[in-house]
Amino acid sequence: MIEVFQDRMEITNPGVPLVAADRFLDAPPRSRNEKLASLMRRFGICEERGSGIDKVVFHIEFFQLPAPIFEVADQSTRAVLLAPRLLKDMDKSDRVRACYLHACLRYVNRGYLTNESLRGRFGIAKKNAAQASRLIGESITAGAIVLHEEGVASKLRKYVPAWAKVQPVAWEGT
């Protein structure tokens, strides 16, 4: 079901997703019905790579729109696409979600969230870099993103989604 409102569009699908909603961007595609999915791919109705959410988030960032909301409730999944809103008009949850999805998109493309990339995402001027730093701080406090590497100078810091932080492997001598 697709509902269009003054300030948002909501797309609701029956059923709960096969992966956690906060991992839509990085999880490999899975299908409930592989035969139907294969038929739909041959008809050109859907794609096989599972990059639909990646494309949506990329374009939302490109046009500097608020990050989408993915909700799972009552045996259904809902994606909420929000109307344009300035950064100053976004609430904390909007800002944190945007930082988190930016970090996810950068990570799946083998990159990192940085102060510079976040400024580009929100259209923040370089002279206002402290504003991007505050957004990063909010997202770290919320547990959405984490510092990629400890002990790095603040100008060189890189961030990843919280789920992407891996512990270094202790290699034994060869």
Residue frames as a rotation matrix with the C-alpha (Angstrom) as fourth column:
MET 1
0.589 0.808 0.000 0.00
0.808 -0.589 0.000 0.00
0.000 0.000 -1.000 0.00
ILE 2
-0.630 -0.734 0.252 1.31
0.737 -0.668 -0.104 3.45
0.245 0.120 0.962 -0.90
GLU 3
0.547 0.763 -0.344 -0.05
0.831 -0.543 0.117 6.47
-0.098 -0.350 -0.931 0.94
VAL 4
-0.439 -0.647 0.623 0.87
0.690 -0.687 -0.227 10.03
0.575 0.330 0.748 0.00
PHE 5
0.456 0.490 -0.743 0.55
0.856 -0.469 0.216 12.77
-0.242 -0.735 -0.634 2.61
GLN 6
0.986 -0.042 0.160 1.46
0.001 -0.967 -0.255 16.46
0.165 0.252 -0.954 2.62
ASP 7
0.517 -0.812 0.270 4.79
-0.852 -0.458 0.253 15.84
-0.082 -0.361 -0.929 4.35
ARG 8
-0.486 -0.692 0.534 5.65
-0.623 0.702 0.344 12.22
-0.613 -0.166 -0.773 3.57
MET 9
0.204 0.498 -0.843 4.99
-0.832 0.543 0.119 9.09
0.517 0.677 0.525 1.54
GLU 10
-0.191 -0.196 0.962 4.47
-0.782 0.623 -0.028 5.76
-0.594 -0.757 -0.272 3.32
ILE 11
-0.019 0.100 -0.995 4.98
-0.762 0.642 0.079 2.43
0.647 0.760 0.064 1.60
THR 12
-0.081 0.097 0.992 3.67
-0.869 0.480 -0.118 -0.54
-0.488 -0.872 0.045 3.58
ASN 13
-0.295 -0.114 -0.949 4.31
-0.649 0.753 0.111 -4.18
0.702 0.648 -0.296 2.73
PRO 14
0.793 0.550 0.262 2.74
-0.570 0.520 0.636 -7.17
0.213 -0.653 0.726 4.45
GLY 15
0.770 -0.479 -0.421 5.11
0.491 0.867 -0.087 -9.39
0.406 -0.140 0.903 6.41
VAL 16
0.781 -0.606 -0.151 8.17
-0.208 -0.482 0.851 -8.77
-0.589 -0.633 -0.503 8.49
PRO 17
0.541 -0.630 -0.557 11.51
-0.783 -0.135 -0.607 -8.48
0.307 0.764 -0.567 6.72
LEU 18
0.852 -0.298 -0.431 13.97
0.293 0.953 -0.081 -11.36
0.434 -0.057 0.899 6.58
VAL 19
-0.318 -0.937 -0.142 16.73
0.764 -0.165 -0.623 -9.04
0.561 -0.307 0.769 7.86
ALA 20
-0.062 0.243 -0.968 16.65
0.839 -0.512 -0.182 -6.38
-0.540 -0.824 -0.172 10.58
ALA 21
0.792 0.501 0.349 15.34
0.611 -0.655 -0.445 -3.04
0.006 0.565 -0.825 9.30
ASP 22
0.773 -0.541 -0.332 18.48
-0.356 -0.803 0.478 -1.21
-0.525 -0.251 -0.813 10.42
ARG 23
-0.274 -0.889 0.366 20.54
-0.094 0.404 0.910 -3.53
-0.957 0.215 -0.194 8.21
PHE 24
0.722 0.630 0.286 18.58
0.242 0.156 -0.958 -3.09
-0.648 0.761 -0.040 4.95
LEU 25
0.742 -0.432 -0.512 21.55
-0.647 -0.661 -0.380 -1.27
-0.174 0.613 -0.771 3.40
ASP 26
-0.189 -0.979 -0.074 24.23
-0.979 0.182 0.096 -3.89
-0.081 0.091 -0.993 3.95
ALA 27
-0.085 0.189 0.978 22.44
-0.338 0.918 -0.207 -7.23
-0.937 -0.348 -0.014 4.17
PRO 28
-0.968 -0.230 -0.098 22.65
-0.175 0.347 0.921 -9.51
-0.178 0.909 -0.376 1.14
PRO 29
-0.302 0.921 -0.247 19.35
-0.927 -0.223 0.301 -9.92
0.222 0.320 0.921 -0.71
ARG 30
-0.940 0.151 0.305 17.06
0.042 0.941 -0.337 -12.72
-0.338 -0.304 -0.891 0.40
SER 31
-0.539 0.789 -0.295 13.78
-0.693 -0.216 0.688 -13.82
0.479 0.575 0.663 -1.09
ARG 32
-0.268 0.560 0.784 10.79
-0.698 0.448 -0.558 -15.53
-0.664 -0.697 0.270 0.51
ASN 33
0.614 0.533 0.582 9.79
0.107 0.675 -0.730 -17.07
-0.782 0.511 0.357 -2.82
GLU 34
-0.362 -0.915 -0.175 12.78
-0.110 -0.144 0.983 -17.61
-0.926 0.376 -0.048 -5.10
LYS 35
-0.469 0.238 0.850 10.67
0.827 0.456 0.329 -18.85
-0.310 0.857 -0.411 -8.05
LEU 36
0.658 0.751 0.050 8.46
0.737 -0.629 -0.248 -15.73
-0.154 0.200 -0.968 -7.99
ALA 37
0.470 -0.571 -0.673 11.51
-0.107 -0.794 0.599 -13.49
-0.876 -0.210 -0.434 -7.54
SER 38
-0.577 -0.707 0.408 13.23
0.282 0.296 0.913 -15.14
-0.766 0.642 0.029 -10.52
LEU 39
-0.058 0.662 0.747 10.13
0.996 0.086 0.001 -14.62
-0.064 0.744 -0.665 -12.69
MET 40
0.836 0.386 -0.390 9.86
0.412 -0.911 -0.018 -10.97
-0.362 -0.146 -0.921 -11.63
ARG 41
0.001 -0.917 -0.398 13.55
-0.088 -0.397 0.914 -10.45
-0.996 0.034 -0.082 -12.48
ARG 42
-0.622 -0.218 0.752 13.04
0.644 0.404 0.650 -11.93
-0.446 0.888 -0.111 -15.96
PHE 43
0.330 0.831 0.447 10.06
0.939 -0.336 -0.069 -9.60
0.093 0.443 -0.892 -16.52
GLY 44
-0.478 -0.614 0.628 12.22
0.526 -0.773 -0.355 -6.65
0.703 0.160 0.693 -15.46
ILE 45
0.580 0.779 0.237 9.97
0.198 -0.417 0.887 -5.84
0.790 -0.468 -0.397 -12.48
CYS 46
0.924 -0.346 0.162 12.71
-0.253 -0.237 0.938 -6.18
-0.286 -0.908 -0.307 -9.89
GLU 47
0.328 -0.896 -0.300 16.45
-0.705 -0.021 -0.709 -6.60
0.629 0.444 -0.639 -9.78
GLU 48
0.675 -0.093 -0.732 18.56
0.261 0.958 0.119 -9.36
0.690 -0.271 0.671 -8.39
ARG 49
-0.272 -0.961 0.050 21.33
0.300 -0.134 -0.944 -7.46
0.914 -0.242 0.325 -6.64
GLY 50
0.347 0.463 -0.816 19.24
0.912 0.038 0.409 -6.16
0.220 -0.886 -0.408 -3.73
SER 51
-0.690 -0.712 -0.127 20.47
0.723 -0.680 -0.122 -2.60
0.001 -0.176 0.984 -4.17
GLY 52
0.065 0.824 0.563 17.08
0.670 -0.454 0.587 -0.86
0.740 0.339 -0.581 -4.09
ILE 53
0.820 0.221 -0.528 17.49
0.565 -0.457 0.687 0.61
-0.089 -0.861 -0.500 -0.60
ASP 54
-0.180 -0.956 -0.230 21.06
0.763 -0.283 0.580 1.66
-0.620 -0.071 0.781 -1.43
LYS 55
-0.584 0.001 0.812 19.76
0.708 -0.488 0.510 3.59
0.396 0.873 0.284 -4.44
VAL 56
0.521 0.841 0.148 16.98
0.597 -0.483 0.640 5.22
0.610 -0.245 -0.754 -2.42
VAL 57
0.646 -0.328 -0.690 19.39
0.590 -0.359 0.723 6.34
-0.484 -0.874 -0.038 0.33
PHE 58
-0.469 -0.846 0.253 21.93
0.811 -0.299 0.502 7.57
-0.349 0.441 0.827 -2.26
HIS 59
-0.364 0.381 0.850 19.33
0.617 -0.584 0.527 9.75
0.697 0.716 -0.023 -3.98
ILE 60
0.757 0.594 -0.273 17.93
0.580 -0.418 0.699 11.00
0.301 -0.687 -0.661 -0.69
GLU 61
0.234 -0.768 -0.597 21.45
0.659 -0.326 0.678 12.11
-0.715 -0.552 0.429 0.26
PHE 62
-0.568 -0.465 0.679 22.08
0.823 -0.329 0.463 13.57
0.008 0.822 0.570 -3.20
PHE 63
-0.098 0.646 0.757 19.01
0.391 -0.675 0.626 15.78
0.915 0.357 -0.186 -2.86
GLN 64
-0.897 -0.406 0.172 19.74
-0.008 -0.376 -0.927 16.43
0.441 -0.833 0.334 0.85
LEU 65
0.118 0.990 0.078 16.38
-0.449 -0.017 0.893 15.10
0.886 -0.141 0.443 2.01
PRO 66
0.066 -0.036 0.997 15.64
-0.981 0.180 0.071 13.72
-0.182 -0.983 -0.023 5.49
ALA 67
-0.878 -0.460 -0.135 16.65
-0.474 0.876 0.094 10.08
0.075 0.146 -0.986 5.91
PRO 68
-0.068 0.885 -0.460 13.89
-0.464 0.380 0.800 7.52
0.883 0.268 0.385 5.37
ILE 69
-0.302 0.097 0.948 12.30
-0.914 0.254 -0.317 5.73
-0.271 -0.962 0.011 8.30
PHE 70
-0.384 0.177 -0.906 12.04
-0.357 0.877 0.322 1.94
0.851 0.448 -0.273 8.20
GLU 71
-0.347 0.384 0.856 9.50
-0.924 0.013 -0.381 0.47
-0.158 -0.923 0.350 10.62
VAL 72
-0.655 0.224 -0.721 8.45
-0.045 0.942 0.333 -3.08
0.754 0.251 -0.607 11.39
ALA 73
-0.789 0.466 0.400 5.16
-0.514 -0.145 -0.845 -3.43
-0.336 -0.873 0.354 13.22
ASP 74
0.040 0.951 0.307 2.08
-0.545 0.279 -0.791 -5.62
-0.838 -0.135 0.529 13.32
GLN 75
0.044 -0.109 0.993 3.36
0.479 0.874 0.075 -8.15
-0.876 0.473 0.091 10.77
SER 76
0.836 0.158 0.526 4.18
0.546 -0.344 -0.764 -5.46
0.061 0.925 -0.374 8.21
THR 77
-0.251 -0.942 -0.222 7.11
0.847 -0.325 0.421 -3.36
-0.469 -0.082 0.880 7.06
ARG 78
0.829 0.553 0.081 6.82
0.537 -0.749 -0.387 0.35
-0.153 0.364 -0.919 6.33
ALA 79
-0.444 -0.883 0.154 9.19
0.893 -0.423 0.154 2.75
-0.071 0.206 0.976 4.60
VAL 80
0.675 0.620 -0.400 8.48
0.606 -0.775 -0.179 6.42
-0.421 -0.122 -0.899 5.20
LEU 81
-0.338 -0.717 0.609 9.98
0.916 -0.398 0.040 8.90
0.214 0.572 0.792 2.74
LEU 82
0.128 0.355 -0.926 9.91
0.726 -0.670 -0.156 12.42
-0.675 -0.652 -0.344 4.14
ALA 83
0.818 0.223 0.531 9.35
0.529 -0.655 -0.540 15.70
0.228 0.722 -0.653 2.32
PRO 84
-0.094 -0.910 0.404 12.25
0.513 -0.392 -0.763 18.17
0.853 0.135 0.504 2.03
ARG 85
0.944 0.266 -0.197 13.25
0.299 -0.428 0.853 19.72
0.142 -0.864 -0.483 5.33
LEU 86
0.382 -0.836 0.394 16.20
-0.456 -0.542 -0.706 21.91
0.804 0.090 -0.588 6.24
LEU 87
-0.296 -0.611 -0.734 18.77
0.412 0.612 -0.675 20.53
0.862 -0.502 0.070 8.67
LYS 88
-0.925 -0.084 0.371 17.76
-0.249 -0.605 -0.757 23.14
0.288 -0.792 0.538 11.25
ASP 89
-0.079 0.982 0.172 14.18
-0.972 -0.114 0.204 21.82
0.220 -0.152 0.964 11.10
MET 90
0.109 0.051 -0.993 15.15
-0.114 0.993 0.039 18.16
0.987 0.109 0.114 11.68
ASP 91
0.771 0.123 0.625 14.81
-0.629 -0.011 0.778 16.72
0.103 -0.992 0.069 15.14
LYS 92
-0.053 -0.895 0.443 17.54
-0.903 0.232 0.361 14.69
-0.426 -0.381 -0.821 16.83
SER 93
0.125 0.129 0.984 16.19
0.031 0.991 -0.134 11.31
-0.992 0.047 0.120 15.66
ASP 94
0.974 0.211 0.076 16.12
0.094 -0.080 -0.992 12.58
-0.204 0.974 -0.098 12.04
ARG 95
0.536 -0.837 -0.114 19.72
-0.829 -0.496 -0.257 13.78
0.158 0.232 -0.960 12.29
VAL 96
-0.161 -0.596 0.787 20.98
-0.692 0.637 0.341 10.58
-0.704 -0.489 -0.515 13.94
ARG 97
0.475 0.417 0.775 19.15
0.223 0.795 -0.565 8.40
-0.851 0.441 0.284 11.40
ALA 98
0.978 -0.140 -0.154 20.65
-0.197 -0.385 -0.902 10.46
0.067 0.912 -0.404 8.54
CYS 99
0.158 -0.976 0.151 24.17
-0.986 -0.147 0.081 10.11
-0.057 -0.161 -0.985 10.00
TYR 100
-0.054 -0.115 0.992 23.66
-0.347 0.934 0.090 6.38
-0.936 -0.339 -0.090 10.54
LEU 101
0.744 0.401 0.534 22.42
0.320 0.488 -0.812 5.76
-0.586 0.775 0.235 6.98
HIS 102
0.789 -0.559 -0.255 25.21
-0.587 -0.564 -0.580 7.95
0.180 0.608 -0.773 5.61
ALA 103
-0.119 -0.851 0.511 27.74
-0.895 0.315 0.316 5.82
-0.430 -0.420 -0.799 7.51
CYS 104
0.192 0.274 0.943 26.06
0.032 0.958 -0.285 2.64
-0.981 0.085 0.175 6.21
LEU 105
0.974 0.218 0.069 26.06
0.083 -0.059 -0.995 3.84
-0.213 0.974 -0.075 2.61
ARG 106
0.458 -0.881 -0.123 29.71
-0.876 -0.423 -0.232 4.89
0.152 0.214 -0.965 2.83
TYR 107
-0.131 -0.527 0.840 30.64
-0.694 0.653 0.302 1.57
-0.708 -0.543 -0.451 4.48
VAL 108
0.458 0.352 0.817 28.98
0.232 0.839 -0.492 -0.65
-0.858 0.415 0.303 1.86
ASN 109
0.975 -0.180 0.130 30.82
0.074 -0.290 -0.954 1.41
0.209 0.940 -0.269 -0.78
ARG 110
0.383 -0.875 -0.296 34.13
0.888 0.437 -0.143 0.77
0.254 -0.208 0.944 1.05
GLY 111
-0.258 -0.431 0.865 34.35
0.127 -0.902 -0.412 4.25
0.958 0.003 0.288 2.54
TYR 112
-0.494 0.030 -0.869 33.85
0.868 0.084 -0.490 5.98
0.058 -0.996 -0.067 5.86
LEU 113
0.740 0.639 0.210 31.73
0.567 -0.760 0.317 8.74
0.362 -0.115 -0.925 7.29
THR 114
-0.475 -0.848 -0.236 33.96
0.872 -0.417 -0.257 11.77
0.119 -0.328 0.937 7.83
ASN 115
-0.190 0.363 -0.912 33.30
0.380 -0.829 -0.409 15.35
-0.905 -0.425 0.020 8.83
GLU 116
-0.766 -0.190 -0.615 33.78
-0.429 -0.561 0.708 16.28
-0.479 0.806 0.348 5.16
SER 117
-0.887 0.457 -0.061 31.41
0.254 0.595 0.762 13.61
0.385 0.661 -0.644 3.81
LEU 118
-0.253 0.825 -0.506 28.75
0.938 0.081 -0.338 14.57
-0.238 -0.560 -0.794 6.35
ARG 119
-0.399 0.071 -0.914 29.07
-0.021 -0.997 -0.068 18.23
-0.917 -0.008 0.400 5.41
GLY 120
-0.931 0.038 -0.363 28.45
-0.365 -0.049 0.930 17.21
0.017 0.998 0.059 1.81
ARG 121
-0.694 0.701 -0.162 25.47
0.673 0.712 0.199 15.07
0.255 0.029 -0.966 2.81
PHE 122
0.097 0.760 -0.643 23.80
0.899 -0.344 -0.270 18.00
-0.426 -0.552 -0.717 4.63
GLY 123
0.337 -0.016 0.941 25.16
0.682 -0.686 -0.256 20.84
0.649 0.728 -0.220 2.49
ILE 124
0.850 -0.124 -0.512 27.09
0.385 -0.516 0.765 22.35
-0.359 -0.848 -0.391 5.42
ALA 125
0.790 -0.589 0.170 29.76
-0.273 -0.587 -0.762 24.90
0.549 0.556 -0.625 4.48
LYS 126
0.162 -0.836 -0.524 33.37
0.549 0.518 -0.657 24.08
0.820 -0.181 0.542 5.38
LYS 127
-0.572 -0.392 0.720 33.49
-0.258 -0.748 -0.612 27.09
0.778 -0.536 0.327 7.73
ASN 128
0.168 0.719 0.675 30.70
-0.960 -0.035 0.277 25.41
0.223 -0.694 0.684 9.73
ALA 129
-0.249 -0.367 -0.896 32.57
-0.283 0.913 -0.295 22.11
0.926 0.180 -0.331 10.21
ALA 130
-0.937 -0.089 0.338 31.80
-0.347 0.115 -0.931 22.27
0.043 -0.989 -0.139 13.94
GLN 131
-0.015 0.998 0.064 28.12
-0.971 0.001 -0.241 21.71
-0.240 -0.066 0.968 13.10
ALA 132
0.387 0.078 -0.919 28.99
-0.530 0.834 -0.152 18.42
0.755 0.546 0.364 11.39
SER 133
-0.687 -0.691 -0.224 31.14
-0.157 0.442 -0.883 17.49
0.709 -0.572 -0.412 14.39
ARG 134
-0.621 0.547 0.561 28.13
-0.732 -0.148 -0.666 18.03
-0.281 -0.824 0.492 16.67
LEU 135
0.433 0.794 -0.427 26.00
-0.892 0.445 -0.077 15.77
0.129 0.414 0.901 14.44
ILE 136
-0.032 -0.544 -0.839 28.70
-0.240 0.819 -0.521 13.10
0.970 0.185 -0.157 14.62
GLY 137
-0.894 -0.324 0.310 28.80
-0.338 0.035 -0.940 13.47
0.294 -0.945 -0.141 18.40
GLU 138
-0.114 0.944 0.309 25.02
-0.958 -0.022 -0.284 13.07
-0.261 -0.328 0.908 18.63
SER 139
0.546 0.340 -0.766 25.19
-0.663 0.734 -0.148 9.92
0.511 0.589 0.626 16.56
ILE 140
-0.458 -0.758 -0.465 28.02
-0.150 0.581 -0.800 8.43
0.876 -0.296 -0.380 18.63
THR 141
-0.806 0.206 0.555 26.12
-0.587 -0.151 -0.796 9.18
-0.080 -0.967 0.242 21.86
ALA 142
0.235 0.971 -0.043 23.01
-0.954 0.223 -0.200 7.53
-0.184 0.088 0.979 20.38
GLY 143
-0.114 -0.372 0.921 25.08
-0.273 0.903 0.331 4.42
-0.955 -0.214 -0.204 19.59
ALA 144
0.853 0.522 -0.024 24.47
-0.135 0.175 -0.975 4.65
-0.504 0.835 0.220 15.84
ILE 145
0.730 -0.679 -0.075 28.07
-0.046 0.060 -0.997 5.14
0.682 0.731 0.013 14.71
VAL 146
0.814 -0.559 -0.158 31.50
0.294 0.161 0.942 4.53
-0.501 -0.814 0.295 16.18
LEU 147
0.427 -0.788 -0.444 35.03
-0.813 -0.549 0.193 5.75
-0.396 0.279 -0.875 15.60
HIS 148
0.874 -0.100 -0.475 36.80
-0.257 0.734 -0.629 3.51
0.412 0.672 0.616 13.09
GLU 149
0.210 -0.899 -0.384 40.27
0.628 0.425 -0.652 3.84
0.750 -0.104 0.654 14.58
GLU 150
0.874 0.080 -0.478 41.31
0.466 -0.409 0.784 5.05
-0.133 -0.909 -0.395 18.03
GLY 151
0.210 -0.875 -0.436 44.10
0.537 -0.270 0.799 7.56
-0.817 -0.402 0.413 18.55
VAL 152
-0.224 -0.231 0.947 43.64
0.957 -0.235 0.169 9.42
0.184 0.944 0.274 15.27
ALA 153
-0.935 -0.140 -0.326 43.79
0.201 -0.966 -0.161 13.23
-0.293 -0.215 0.932 15.13
SER 154
-0.191 0.970 -0.153 40.31
0.208 -0.112 -0.972 14.76
-0.959 -0.218 -0.180 15.08
LYS 155
0.023 0.182 -0.983 40.70
-0.807 -0.577 -0.126 16.08
-0.590 0.796 0.134 11.51
LEU 156
-0.616 -0.380 -0.690 41.51
-0.739 0.582 0.340 12.57
0.272 0.719 -0.639 10.25
ARG 157
-0.648 0.380 0.661 38.80
-0.320 0.651 -0.688 10.65
-0.691 -0.657 -0.300 12.09
LYS 158
-0.627 0.491 -0.605 36.62
-0.516 0.320 0.795 8.18
0.584 0.810 0.053 10.23
TYR 159
-0.462 0.579 0.672 33.41
-0.698 0.229 -0.678 6.61
-0.546 -0.783 0.298 11.46
VAL 160
-0.844 0.245 -0.478 31.47
-0.158 0.737 0.657 3.43
0.513 0.629 -0.583 10.67
PRO 161
0.286 0.954 0.094 28.03
-0.555 0.085 0.827 2.11
0.781 -0.289 0.554 11.63
ALA 162
0.105 -0.236 0.966 28.11
-0.980 0.138 0.140 0.62
-0.166 -0.962 -0.217 15.13
TRP 163
0.819 0.281 0.500 27.53
-0.249 0.959 -0.132 -2.90
-0.517 -0.017 0.856 13.76
ALA 164
0.865 -0.485 -0.126 30.59
-0.021 0.216 -0.976 -2.62
0.501 0.847 0.177 11.49
LYS 165
0.272 -0.802 0.532 33.13
-0.937 -0.346 -0.042 -2.20
0.218 -0.487 -0.846 14.27
VAL 166
0.821 -0.083 -0.565 35.17
0.061 0.996 -0.058 -5.37
0.568 0.014 0.823 14.31
GLN 167
0.766 -0.606 0.216 37.79
-0.318 -0.065 0.946 -6.32
-0.559 -0.793 -0.242 16.82
PRO 168
0.210 -0.760 -0.615 41.28
-0.960 -0.040 -0.279 -6.68
0.188 0.649 -0.738 15.36
VAL 169
0.934 0.048 -0.353 42.38
-0.052 0.999 -0.001 -10.24
0.352 0.020 0.936 14.76
ALA 170
0.423 -0.829 0.366 45.35
-0.756 -0.100 0.647 -11.32
-0.499 -0.551 -0.669 16.86
TRP 171
0.757 -0.234 -0.611 47.64
-0.384 0.597 -0.704 -13.13
0.529 0.767 0.362 14.42
GLU 172
0.769 -0.557 0.314 49.99
-0.024 0.465 0.885 -15.66
-0.639 -0.688 0.344 15.86
GLY 173
-0.010 -0.898 -0.439 53.56
-0.715 -0.301 0.631 -15.73
-0.699 0.321 -0.639 14.58
THR 174
0.889 0.312 -0.334 54.19
-0.455 0.539 -0.708 -17.49
-0.041 0.782 0.622 11.29
